[in-house]
Amino acid sequence: MPPLRRILFASFIFLVLSITVSYYIFEISRINQLEELIREQEAVLRDRRTSVRNYQEQIAFYKTPEGIQHLAREQYNLIMPGERVILLKSPDVAPGVSR
């Protein structure tokens, strides 16, 4: 009977070790996946921080008189007193046709 006990004991040990090793490998792969997700989210966070910093710089610029003047010129086509507007005609537009 002792050889049968040894076989059962060895089988039990092998089973426990197999379960332990497979669980360990599963957890290692899960940790690697989570680390990859963390790296991706950190990259997204860095991009968003950069865009927030850019927006803050734009807000600071548009709060200044120069920024307001720039915005008025670019978006609303306003001019300062004493300035002249020069209109250029494109050669590919027929006279009397407006876009």
Biopython code that builds the backbone (N, CA, C, O; Angstrom):
import numpy as np
from Bio.PDB.StructureBuilder import StructureBuilder

atoms = [
    (1, "MET", "N", (0.787, -1.205, 0.000)),
    (1, "MET", "CA", (0.000, 0.000, 0.000)),
    (1, "MET", "C", (0.831, 1.272, 0.000)),
    (1, "MET", "O", (0.363, 2.290, -0.510)),
    (2, "PRO", "N", (2.002, 1.263, 0.530)),
    (2, "PRO", "CA", (2.747, 2.520, 0.553)),
    (2, "PRO", "C", (2.978, 3.123, -0.830)),
    (2, "PRO", "O", (2.926, 4.348, -0.943)),
    (3, "PRO", "N", (3.230, 2.353, -1.890)),
    (3, "PRO", "CA", (3.417, 3.007, -3.184)),
    (3, "PRO", "C", (2.150, 3.729, -3.651)),
    (3, "PRO", "O", (2.245, 4.771, -4.300)),
    (4, "LEU", "N", (0.965, 3.192, -3.333)),
    (4, "LEU", "CA", (-0.275, 3.861, -3.721)),
    (4, "LEU", "C", (-0.421, 5.185, -2.972)),
    (4, "LEU", "O", (-0.863, 6.179, -3.550)),
    (5, "ARG", "N", (-0.057, 5.203, -1.703)),
    (5, "ARG", "CA", (-0.107, 6.447, -0.927)),
    (5, "ARG", "C", (0.861, 7.480, -1.500)),
    (5, "ARG", "O", (0.539, 8.664, -1.596)),
    (6, "ARG", "N", (2.033, 7.021, -1.872)),
    (6, "ARG", "CA", (3.017, 7.941, -2.459)),
    (6, "ARG", "C", (2.499, 8.518, -3.774)),
    (6, "ARG", "O", (2.668, 9.706, -4.047)),
    (7, "ILE", "N", (1.878, 7.683, -4.575)),
    (7, "ILE", "CA", (1.330, 8.152, -5.855)),
    (7, "ILE", "C", (0.214, 9.166, -5.606)),
    (7, "ILE", "O", (0.164, 10.202, -6.269)),
    (8, "LEU", "N", (-0.671, 8.883, -4.669)),
    (8, "LEU", "CA", (-1.754, 9.819, -4.338)),
    (8, "LEU", "C", (-1.194, 11.124, -3.769)),
    (8, "LEU", "O", (-1.643, 12.215, -4.120)),
    (9, "PHE", "N", (-0.204, 10.988, -2.882)),
    (9, "PHE", "CA", (0.401, 12.188, -2.299)),
    (9, "PHE", "C", (1.108, 13.029, -3.371)),
    (9, "PHE", "O", (0.987, 14.254, -3.391)),
    (10, "ALA", "N", (1.835, 12.364, -4.243)),
    (10, "ALA", "CA", (2.531, 13.075, -5.329)),
    (10, "ALA", "C", (1.516, 13.710, -6.281)),
    (10, "ALA", "O", (1.725, 14.824, -6.759)),
    (11, "SER", "N", (0.426, 13.007, -6.553)),
    (11, "SER", "CA", (-0.619, 13.566, -7.421)),
    (11, "SER", "C", (-1.255, 14.786, -6.782)),
    (11, "SER", "O", (-1.511, 15.787, -7.450)),
    (12, "PHE", "N", (-1.508, 14.696, -5.476)),
    (12, "PHE", "CA", (-2.092, 15.836, -4.760)),
    (12, "PHE", "C", (-1.151, 17.032, -4.781)),
    (12, "PHE", "O", (-1.582, 18.155, -5.040)),
    (13, "ILE", "N", (0.113, 16.803, -4.516)),
    (13, "ILE", "CA", (1.117, 17.883, -4.544)),
    (13, "ILE", "C", (1.200, 18.473, -5.947)),
    (13, "ILE", "O", (1.246, 19.693, -6.105)),
    (14, "PHE", "N", (1.218, 17.618, -6.962)),
    (14, "PHE", "CA", (1.269, 18.098, -8.347)),
    (14, "PHE", "C", (0.032, 18.941, -8.680)),
    (14, "PHE", "O", (0.145, 19.978, -9.334)),
    (15, "LEU", "N", (-1.129, 18.502, -8.237)),
    (15, "LEU", "CA", (-2.370, 19.240, -8.468)),
    (15, "LEU", "C", (-2.332, 20.606, -7.796)),
    (15, "LEU", "O", (-2.696, 21.607, -8.414)),
    (16, "VAL", "N", (-1.903, 20.661, -6.562)),
    (16, "VAL", "CA", (-1.815, 21.928, -5.825)),
    (16, "VAL", "C", (-0.801, 22.855, -6.495)),
    (16, "VAL", "O", (-1.067, 24.046, -6.660)),
    (17, "LEU", "N", (0.344, 22.328, -6.875)),
    (17, "LEU", "CA", (1.350, 23.145, -7.544)),
    (17, "LEU", "C", (0.848, 23.639, -8.905)),
    (17, "LEU", "O", (1.098, 24.784, -9.283)),
    (18, "SER", "N", (0.147, 22.782, -9.631)),
    (18, "SER", "CA", (-0.388, 23.190, -10.937)),
    (18, "SER", "C", (-1.389, 24.330, -10.784)),
    (18, "SER", "O", (-1.354, 25.298, -11.542)),
    (19, "ILE", "N", (-2.273, 24.215, -9.812)),
    (19, "ILE", "CA", (-3.253, 25.278, -9.575)),
    (19, "ILE", "C", (-2.548, 26.557, -9.157)),
    (19, "ILE", "O", (-2.887, 27.638, -9.640)),
    (20, "THR", "N", (-1.588, 26.450, -8.280)),
    (20, "THR", "CA", (-0.862, 27.626, -7.793)),
    (20, "THR", "C", (-0.104, 28.314, -8.924)),
    (20, "THR", "O", (-0.156, 29.538, -9.046)),
    (21, "VAL", "N", (0.587, 27.556, -9.737)),
    (21, "VAL", "CA", (1.373, 28.127, -10.837)),
    (21, "VAL", "C", (0.459, 28.748, -11.889)),
    (21, "VAL", "O", (0.747, 29.832, -12.396)),
    (22, "SER", "N", (-0.637, 28.072, -12.219)),
    (22, "SER", "CA", (-1.544, 28.637, -13.225)),
    (22, "SER", "C", (-2.181, 29.928, -12.708)),
    (22, "SER", "O", (-2.350, 30.882, -13.468)),
    (23, "TYR", "N", (-2.533, 29.963, -11.429)),
    (23, "TYR", "CA", (-3.090, 31.199, -10.849)),
    (23, "TYR", "C", (-2.040, 32.310, -10.846)),
    (23, "TYR", "O", (-2.349, 33.467, -11.131)),
    (24, "TYR", "N", (-0.811, 31.954, -10.525)),
    (24, "TYR", "CA", (0.272, 32.938, -10.525)),
    (24, "TYR", "C", (0.490, 33.501, -11.932)),
    (24, "TYR", "O", (0.659, 34.710, -12.092)),
    (25, "ILE", "N", (0.489, 32.648, -12.942)),
    (25, "ILE", "CA", (0.669, 33.101, -14.327)),
    (25, "ILE", "C", (-0.497, 33.983, -14.741)),
    (25, "ILE", "O", (-0.294, 35.000, -15.403)),
    (26, "PHE", "N", (-1.725, 33.607, -14.359)),
    (26, "PHE", "CA", (-2.904, 34.420, -14.656)),
    (26, "PHE", "C", (-2.777, 35.803, -14.023)),
    (26, "PHE", "O", (-3.055, 36.811, -14.672)),
    (27, "GLU", "N", (-2.364, 35.853, -12.776)),
    (27, "GLU", "CA", (-2.234, 37.140, -12.085)),
    (27, "GLU", "C", (-1.115, 37.996, -12.690)),
    (27, "GLU", "O", (-1.254, 39.217, -12.769)),
    (28, "ILE", "N", (-0.034, 37.390, -13.109)),
    (28, "ILE", "CA", (1.054, 38.133, -13.748)),
    (28, "ILE", "C", (0.567, 38.753, -15.053)),
    (28, "ILE", "O", (0.864, 39.912, -15.341)),
    (29, "SER", "N", (-0.180, 37.984, -15.843)),
    (29, "SER", "CA", (-0.701, 38.542, -17.099)),
    (29, "SER", "C", (-1.704, 39.656, -16.817)),
    (29, "SER", "O", (-1.750, 40.648, -17.545)),
    (30, "ARG", "N", (-2.490, 39.502, -15.790)),
    (30, "ARG", "CA", (-3.452, 40.561, -15.417)),
    (30, "ARG", "C", (-2.722, 41.821, -14.960)),
    (30, "ARG", "O", (-3.127, 42.930, -15.307)),
    (31, "ILE", "N", (-1.670, 41.662, -14.197)),
    (31, "ILE", "CA", (-0.870, 42.806, -13.757)),
    (31, "ILE", "C", (-0.267, 43.517, -14.960)),
    (31, "ILE", "O", (-0.251, 44.747, -15.003)),
    (32, "ASN", "N", (0.227, 42.767, -15.935)),
    (32, "ASN", "CA", (0.797, 43.371, -17.141)),
    (32, "ASN", "C", (-0.257, 44.145, -17.921)),
    (32, "ASN", "O", (0.023, 45.228, -18.436)),
    (33, "GLN", "N", (-1.468, 43.599, -18.013)),
    (33, "GLN", "CA", (-2.554, 44.309, -18.697)),
    (33, "GLN", "C", (-2.893, 45.602, -17.968)),
    (33, "GLN", "O", (-3.091, 46.641, -18.598)),
    (34, "LEU", "N", (-2.958, 45.540, -16.647)),
    (34, "LEU", "CA", (-3.268, 46.741, -15.869)),
    (34, "LEU", "C", (-2.165, 47.795, -15.995)),
    (34, "LEU", "O", (-2.452, 48.989, -16.070)),
    (35, "GLU", "N", (-0.925, 47.361, -16.016)),
    (35, "GLU", "CA", (0.180, 48.305, -16.199)),
    (35, "GLU", "C", (0.094, 48.981, -17.560)),
    (35, "GLU", "O", (0.361, 50.177, -17.676)),
    (36, "GLU", "N", (-0.276, 48.226, -18.589)),
    (36, "GLU", "CA", (-0.439, 48.810, -19.930)),
    (36, "GLU", "C", (-1.578, 49.826, -19.935)),
    (36, "GLU", "O", (-1.453, 50.896, -20.531)),
    (37, "LEU", "N", (-2.675, 49.499, -19.281)),
    (37, "LEU", "CA", (-3.787, 50.449, -19.185)),
    (37, "LEU", "C", (-3.380, 51.713, -18.435)),
    (37, "LEU", "O", (-3.788, 52.817, -18.794)),
    (38, "ILE", "N", (-2.582, 51.545, -17.405)),
    (38, "ILE", "CA", (-2.105, 52.701, -16.639)),
    (38, "ILE", "C", (-1.228, 53.579, -17.523)),
    (38, "ILE", "O", (-1.356, 54.803, -17.495)),
    (39, "ARG", "N", (-0.341, 52.974, -18.305)),
    (39, "ARG", "CA", (0.515, 53.760, -19.202)),
    (39, "ARG", "C", (-0.324, 54.523, -20.222)),
    (39, "ARG", "O", (-0.047, 55.687, -20.509)),
    (40, "GLU", "N", (-1.345, 53.872, -20.768)),
    (40, "GLU", "CA", (-2.208, 54.542, -21.744)),
    (40, "GLU", "C", (-2.951, 55.710, -21.099)),
    (40, "GLU", "O", (-3.049, 56.788, -21.686)),
    (41, "GLN", "N", (-3.470, 55.495, -19.901)),
    (41, "GLN", "CA", (-4.214, 56.553, -19.232)),
    (41, "GLN", "C", (-3.295, 57.710, -18.799)),
    (41, "GLN", "O", (-3.711, 58.868, -18.791)),
    (42, "GLU", "N", (-2.059, 57.390, -18.446)),
    (42, "GLU", "CA", (-1.100, 58.445, -18.123)),
    (42, "GLU", "C", (-0.790, 59.282, -19.357)),
    (42, "GLU", "O", (-0.626, 60.497, -19.255)),
    (43, "ALA", "N", (-0.709, 58.644, -20.519)),
    (43, "ALA", "CA", (-0.470, 59.391, -21.757)),
    (43, "ALA", "C", (-1.657, 60.295, -22.062)),
    (43, "ALA", "O", (-1.473, 61.441, -22.471)),
    (44, "VAL", "N", (-2.871, 59.789, -21.866)),
    (44, "VAL", "CA", (-4.069, 60.622, -22.078)),
    (44, "VAL", "C", (-4.061, 61.789, -21.095)),
    (44, "VAL", "O", (-4.378, 62.918, -21.470)),
    (45, "LEU", "N", (-3.706, 61.527, -19.861)),
    (45, "LEU", "CA", (-3.649, 62.572, -18.844)),
    (45, "LEU", "C", (-2.610, 63.632, -19.204)),
    (45, "LEU", "O", (-2.860, 64.827, -19.043)),
    (46, "ARG", "N", (-1.442, 63.200, -19.692)),
    (46, "ARG", "CA", (-0.421, 64.166, -20.107)),
    (46, "ARG", "C", (-0.931, 65.041, -21.246)),
    (46, "ARG", "O", (-0.717, 66.253, -21.243)),
    (47, "ASP", "N", (-1.611, 64.428, -22.226)),
    (47, "ASP", "CA", (-2.156, 65.198, -23.348)),
    (47, "ASP", "C", (-3.195, 66.198, -22.863)),
    (47, "ASP", "O", (-3.217, 67.343, -23.316)),
    (48, "ARG", "N", (-4.043, 65.778, -21.957)),
    (48, "ARG", "CA", (-5.080, 66.682, -21.451)),
    (48, "ARG", "C", (-4.477, 67.800, -20.618)),
    (48, "ARG", "O", (-4.944, 68.938, -20.680)),
    (49, "ARG", "N", (-3.454, 67.497, -19.845)),
    (49, "ARG", "CA", (-2.794, 68.563, -19.072)),
    (49, "ARG", "C", (-2.158, 69.585, -20.017)),
    (49, "ARG", "O", (-2.206, 70.789, -19.766)),
    (50, "THR", "N", (-1.565, 69.092, -21.103)),
    (50, "THR", "CA", (-0.978, 70.000, -22.082)),
    (50, "THR", "C", (-2.043, 70.867, -22.718)),
    (50, "THR", "O", (-1.838, 72.068, -22.891)),
    (51, "SER", "N", (-3.182, 70.282, -23.070)),
    (51, "SER", "CA", (-4.248, 71.077, -23.694)),
    (51, "SER", "C", (-4.825, 72.067, -22.690)),
    (51, "SER", "O", (-5.148, 73.194, -23.066)),
    (52, "VAL", "N", (-4.963, 71.681, -21.428)),
    (52, "VAL", "CA", (-5.447, 72.618, -20.406)),
    (52, "VAL", "C", (-4.458, 73.772, -20.250)),
    (52, "VAL", "O", (-4.865, 74.928, -20.135)),
    (53, "ARG", "N", (-3.166, 73.463, -20.245)),
    (53, "ARG", "CA", (-2.151, 74.506, -20.133)),
    (53, "ARG", "C", (-2.229, 75.458, -21.328)),
    (53, "ARG", "O", (-2.101, 76.672, -21.168)),
    (54, "ASN", "N", (-2.440, 74.905, -22.524)),
    (54, "ASN", "CA", (-2.575, 75.747, -23.714)),
    (54, "ASN", "C", (-3.808, 76.630, -23.620)),
    (54, "ASN", "O", (-3.761, 77.811, -23.964)),
    (55, "TYR", "N", (-4.922, 76.053, -23.152)),
    (55, "TYR", "CA", (-6.137, 76.847, -23.001)),
    (55, "TYR", "C", (-5.958, 77.948, -21.959)),
    (55, "TYR", "O", (-6.457, 79.059, -22.134)),
    (56, "GLN", "N", (-5.254, 77.642, -20.886)),
    (56, "GLN", "CA", (-5.003, 78.659, -19.867)),
    (56, "GLN", "C", (-4.146, 79.797, -20.427)),
    (56, "GLN", "O", (-4.371, 80.965, -20.110)),
    (57, "GLU", "N", (-3.170, 79.450, -21.256)),
    (57, "GLU", "CA", (-2.345, 80.477, -21.897)),
    (57, "GLU", "C", (-3.191, 81.329, -22.840)),
    (57, "GLU", "O", (-3.024, 82.548, -22.893)),
    (58, "GLN", "N", (-4.097, 80.696, -23.584)),
    (58, "GLN", "CA", (-4.964, 81.456, -24.484)),
    (58, "GLN", "C", (-5.891, 82.366, -23.695)),
    (58, "GLN", "O", (-6.111, 83.511, -24.089)),
    (59, "ILE", "N", (-6.436, 81.878, -22.588)),
    (59, "ILE", "CA", (-7.306, 82.710, -21.752)),
    (59, "ILE", "C", (-6.536, 83.901, -21.215)),
    (59, "ILE", "O", (-7.032, 85.027, -21.224)),
    (60, "ALA", "N", (-5.320, 83.648, -20.746)),
    (60, "ALA", "CA", (-4.500, 84.749, -20.229)),
    (60, "ALA", "C", (-4.202, 85.755, -21.337)),
    (60, "ALA", "O", (-4.194, 86.961, -21.088)),
    (61, "PHE", "N", (-3.954, 85.269, -22.570)),
    (61, "PHE", "CA", (-3.671, 86.183, -23.677)),
    (61, "PHE", "C", (-4.897, 87.005, -24.038)),
    (61, "PHE", "O", (-4.792, 88.213, -24.251)),
    (62, "TYR", "N", (-6.066, 86.359, -24.109)),
    (62, "TYR", "CA", (-7.269, 87.075, -24.524)),
    (62, "TYR", "C", (-7.826, 87.992, -23.445)),
    (62, "TYR", "O", (-8.757, 88.752, -23.708)),
    (63, "LYS", "N", (-7.277, 87.935, -22.242)),
    (63, "LYS", "CA", (-7.663, 88.878, -21.190)),
    (63, "LYS", "C", (-6.880, 90.188, -21.311)),
    (63, "LYS", "O", (-7.258, 91.193, -20.709)),
    (64, "THR", "N", (-5.802, 90.181, -22.080)),
    (64, "THR", "CA", (-4.994, 91.380, -22.256)),
    (64, "THR", "C", (-5.587, 92.242, -23.368)),
    (64, "THR", "O", (-6.341, 91.740, -24.201)),
    (65, "PRO", "N", (-5.253, 93.541, -23.391)),
    (65, "PRO", "CA", (-5.741, 94.404, -24.478)),
    (65, "PRO", "C", (-5.275, 93.922, -25.854)),
    (65, "PRO", "O", (-6.025, 94.022, -26.826)),
    (66, "GLU", "N", (-4.054, 93.404, -25.950)),
    (66, "GLU", "CA", (-3.569, 92.887, -27.221)),
    (66, "GLU", "C", (-4.388, 91.680, -27.671)),
    (66, "GLU", "O", (-4.683, 91.530, -28.857)),
    (67, "GLY", "N", (-4.748, 90.831, -26.733)),
    (67, "GLY", "CA", (-5.548, 89.661, -27.055)),
    (67, "GLY", "C", (-6.944, 90.036, -27.520)),
    (67, "GLY", "O", (-7.475, 89.452, -28.465)),
    (68, "ILE", "N", (-7.533, 91.015, -26.847)),
    (68, "ILE", "CA", (-8.861, 91.489, -27.256)),
    (68, "ILE", "C", (-8.790, 92.098, -28.651)),
    (68, "ILE", "O", (-9.669, 91.861, -29.479)),
    (69, "GLN", "N", (-7.748, 92.882, -28.912)),
    (69, "GLN", "CA", (-7.576, 93.481, -30.232)),
    (69, "GLN", "C", (-7.386, 92.395, -31.293)),
    (69, "GLN", "O", (-7.960, 92.486, -32.378)),
    (70, "HIS", "N", (-6.596, 91.380, -30.992)),
    (70, "HIS", "CA", (-6.374, 90.278, -31.922)),
    (70, "HIS", "C", (-7.687, 89.562, -32.219)),
    (70, "HIS", "O", (-7.986, 89.256, -33.373)),
    (71, "LEU", "N", (-8.461, 89.298, -31.187)),
    (71, "LEU", "CA", (-9.740, 88.612, -31.362)),
    (71, "LEU", "C", (-10.700, 89.452, -32.197)),
    (71, "LEU", "O", (-11.401, 88.925, -33.061)),
    (72, "ALA", "N", (-10.733, 90.750, -31.942)),
    (72, "ALA", "CA", (-11.626, 91.630, -32.700)),
    (72, "ALA", "C", (-11.220, 91.682, -34.169)),
    (72, "ALA", "O", (-12.084, 91.713, -35.046)),
    (73, "ARG", "N", (-9.946, 91.691, -34.444)),
    (73, "ARG", "CA", (-9.483, 91.734, -35.829)),
    (73, "ARG", "C", (-9.740, 90.418, -36.553)),
    (73, "ARG", "O", (-10.211, 90.422, -37.690)),
    (74, "GLU", "N", (-9.440, 89.307, -35.918)),
    (74, "GLU", "CA", (-9.525, 88.013, -36.577)),
    (74, "GLU", "C", (-10.965, 87.517, -36.724)),
    (74, "GLU", "O", (-11.360, 87.077, -37.804)),
    (75, "GLN", "N", (-11.742, 87.587, -35.656)),
    (75, "GLN", "CA", (-13.071, 86.982, -35.707)),
    (75, "GLN", "C", (-14.157, 87.951, -36.166)),
    (75, "GLN", "O", (-15.122, 87.540, -36.810)),
    (76, "TYR", "N", (-14.008, 89.225, -35.841)),
    (76, "TYR", "CA", (-15.084, 90.171, -36.139)),
    (76, "TYR", "C", (-14.720, 91.174, -37.232)),
    (76, "TYR", "O", (-15.515, 92.058, -37.552)),
    (77, "ASN", "N", (-13.523, 91.041, -37.806)),
    (77, "ASN", "CA", (-13.053, 91.894, -38.894)),
    (77, "ASN", "C", (-13.151, 93.377, -38.552)),
    (77, "ASN", "O", (-13.510, 94.189, -39.405)),
    (78, "LEU", "N", (-12.840, 93.726, -37.336)),
    (78, "LEU", "CA", (-12.847, 95.123, -36.910)),
    (78, "LEU", "C", (-11.486, 95.746, -37.171)),
    (78, "LEU", "O", (-10.475, 95.048, -37.252)),
    (79, "ILE", "N", (-11.473, 97.058, -37.300)),
    (79, "ILE", "CA", (-10.216, 97.780, -37.519)),
    (79, "ILE", "C", (-10.132, 98.902, -36.506)),
    (79, "ILE", "O", (-11.138, 99.312, -35.927)),
    (80, "MET", "N", (-8.931, 99.390, -36.299)),
    (80, "MET", "CA", (-8.696, 100.513, -35.394)),
    (80, "MET", "C", (-8.980, 101.809, -36.143)),
    (80, "MET", "O", (-8.871, 101.847, -37.368)),
    (81, "PRO", "N", (-9.340, 102.862, -35.435)),
    (81, "PRO", "CA", (-9.558, 104.149, -36.102)),
    (81, "PRO", "C", (-8.284, 104.594, -36.822)),
    (81, "PRO", "O", (-7.186, 104.496, -36.276)),
    (82, "GLY", "N", (-8.444, 105.075, -38.034)),
    (82, "GLY", "CA", (-7.314, 105.540, -38.834)),
    (82, "GLY", "C", (-6.714, 104.466, -39.728)),
    (82, "GLY", "O", (-5.865, 104.784, -40.561)),
    (83, "GLU", "N", (-7.115, 103.223, -39.590)),
    (83, "GLU", "CA", (-6.607, 102.156, -40.446)),
    (83, "GLU", "C", (-7.475, 102.044, -41.693)),
    (83, "GLU", "O", (-8.654, 102.399, -41.680)),
    (84, "ARG", "N", (-6.881, 101.552, -42.756)),
    (84, "ARG", "CA", (-7.615, 101.353, -44.003)),
    (84, "ARG", "C", (-7.689, 99.872, -44.318)),
    (84, "ARG", "O", (-6.774, 99.103, -44.022)),
    (85, "VAL", "N", (-8.796, 99.496, -44.924)),
    (85, "VAL", "CA", (-8.991, 98.112, -45.343)),
    (85, "VAL", "C", (-8.719, 98.033, -46.830)),
    (85, "VAL", "O", (-9.248, 98.830, -47.604)),
    (86, "ILE", "N", (-7.908, 97.090, -47.229)),
    (86, "ILE", "CA", (-7.591, 96.897, -48.637)),
    (86, "ILE", "C", (-8.196, 95.561, -49.058)),
    (86, "ILE", "O", (-7.880, 94.520, -48.483)),
    (87, "LEU", "N", (-9.060, 95.596, -50.057)),
    (87, "LEU", "CA", (-9.684, 94.385, -50.574)),
    (87, "LEU", "C", (-8.942, 93.946, -51.822)),
    (87, "LEU", "O", (-8.686, 94.752, -52.717)),
    (88, "LEU", "N", (-8.607, 92.695, -51.879)),
    (88, "LEU", "CA", (-7.914, 92.133, -53.032)),
    (88, "LEU", "C", (-8.885, 91.245, -53.789)),
    (88, "LEU", "O", (-9.583, 90.421, -53.198)),
    (89, "LYS", "N", (-8.920, 91.421, -55.091)),
    (89, "LYS", "CA", (-9.787, 90.594, -55.909)),
    (89, "LYS", "C", (-8.989, 89.417, -56.440)),
    (89, "LYS", "O", (-7.821, 89.547, -56.804)),
    (90, "SER", "N", (-9.639, 88.283, -56.475)),
    (90, "SER", "CA", (-9.012, 87.079, -56.984)),
    (90, "SER", "C", (-9.221, 87.024, -58.488)),
    (90, "SER", "O", (-10.312, 87.341, -58.961)),
    (91, "PRO", "N", (-8.202, 86.628, -59.261)),
    (91, "PRO", "CA", (-8.353, 86.599, -60.714)),
    (91, "PRO", "C", (-9.330, 85.526, -61.206)),
    (91, "PRO", "O", (-9.819, 85.619, -62.332)),
    (92, "ASP", "N", (-9.616, 84.533, -60.406)),
    (92, "ASP", "CA", (-10.504, 83.476, -60.862)),
    (92, "ASP", "C", (-11.983, 83.764, -60.603)),
    (92, "ASP", "O", (-12.834, 82.938, -60.931)),
    (93, "VAL", "N", (-12.304, 84.929, -60.017)),
    (93, "VAL", "CA", (-13.697, 85.305, -59.764)),
    (93, "VAL", "C", (-14.141, 86.282, -60.821)),
    (93, "VAL", "O", (-13.477, 87.287, -61.077)),
    (94, "ALA", "N", (-15.280, 85.978, -61.439)),
    (94, "ALA", "CA", (-15.820, 86.865, -62.485)),
    (94, "ALA", "C", (-16.321, 88.151, -61.849)),
    (94, "ALA", "O", (-16.807, 88.132, -60.719)),
    (95, "PRO", "N", (-16.208, 89.277, -62.562)),
    (95, "PRO", "CA", (-16.693, 90.547, -62.005)),
    (95, "PRO", "C", (-18.209, 90.472, -61.734)),
    (95, "PRO", "O", (-18.976, 89.915, -62.519)),
    (96, "GLY", "N", (-18.600, 91.050, -60.604)),
    (96, "GLY", "CA", (-20.006, 91.086, -60.255)),
    (96, "GLY", "C", (-20.488, 89.847, -59.534)),
    (96, "GLY", "O", (-21.638, 89.810, -59.097)),
    (97, "VAL", "N", (-19.651, 88.829, -59.392)),
    (97, "VAL", "CA", (-20.038, 87.609, -58.703)),
    (97, "VAL", "C", (-19.418, 87.647, -57.315)),
    (97, "VAL", "O", (-18.209, 87.822, -57.164)),
    (98, "SER", "N", (-20.250, 87.484, -56.320)),
    (98, "SER", "CA", (-19.712, 87.493, -54.960)),
    (98, "SER", "C", (-19.868, 86.094, -54.370)),
    (98, "SER", "O", (-20.771, 85.339, -54.731)),
    (99, "ARG", "N", (-18.998, 85.787, -53.490)),
    (99, "ARG", "CA", (-19.012, 84.465, -52.852)),
    (99, "ARG", "C", (-19.708, 84.534, -51.533)),
    (99, "ARG", "O", (-19.824, 83.521, -50.842)),
]
sb = StructureBuilder()
sb.init_structure("model")
sb.init_model(0)
sb.init_chain("A")
sb.init_seg("    ")
for serial, (resi, resn, name, xyz) in enumerate(atoms, 1):
    if name == "N":
        sb.init_residue(resn, " ", resi, " ")
    sb.init_atom(name, np.array(xyz, "f"), 0.0, 1.0, " ", f" {name:<3s}", serial, name[0])
structure = sb.get_structure()
